[in-house]
């Protein structure tokens, strides 16, 4: 495996903070995303490298192993285990014969050549299977996208994955797709793909869990005398009756008119509508006199 400087790929130094890594990744991912650069093979290659770098550096444990072991960081645990065993054996030998013990850091690459391939590995007649690396990706969708179950095609490491996205997924929610991560070593199983959803709300509704919230303006006369008003819901308009003497800030609940509940087909949260009373402006002289008369009556 060729060594790749993941810090350099993200335009960072080795002292970069996790926040700086996250910021750099998002900026470069937007710039080189295949959807922004259709048919650009160089941009696609760059996008893959950026994702690979983020996979390692965005996880503190992976980053620590990478900083210590470089290109072989994924197999650090196996190396450290062998190092402990080798050290134990050599310590035993040292006690018995007065010899020296130790497993030098320079032996790291030789160790992996012997364990995973090459002439030394062939002489030993065996290899260890390792599970592939888990991959992480972000998928950006709008609130309207996730109101219904639909399919999306993702490109991860140059491979297209057809994914069914259930209605009701939440911002920041992560799902796992088994076996779509990095390849295993020596015939080991593939890793998994973890997809985190980033939901953009470009609607007039606010979402909290499975409920939606909105405000509706009603004029002063309807608020006082009562009447009807058309209200937008997420899937169409409904007509609501306004009770006489409705106060500003009154909230009503429309049961089942909220957001779909994740993986519970046909079940929805509620829609909460808050009334805002619009005070009339530019009153005529006659209208002002009438309001003055009302004020005297009160």
Buried (B, 14 or more C-beta within 10 A) or exposed (E): EEEBEBBEBBEBEEEBEEEBBBBBBBEBBEEBBBEEBEEEEEBBEBBBBBBBBBBBBBBEEBBEBBBBBBEBBBBBEBBBEBBEEBEEEBBEEEEEEEEEBEBEEEBBBEBBBBBBEEEEBEEEEEBEEBBBBBBBBBBEBEBEBBBEBEEEEBBBBEEEBEBEBBBBBEBEBEBEBEEBBBEBBEEBBBBBBBBBBEBEEEBEBEBEEBBBBBBBEBBEEBBBEEBEBEBBBBEEEBEBEBEEEBEEEBEBEBEEBBBBBBEEEEEBBBBBBEBEBEEEEEEEEEEEEEEEEEEEEE
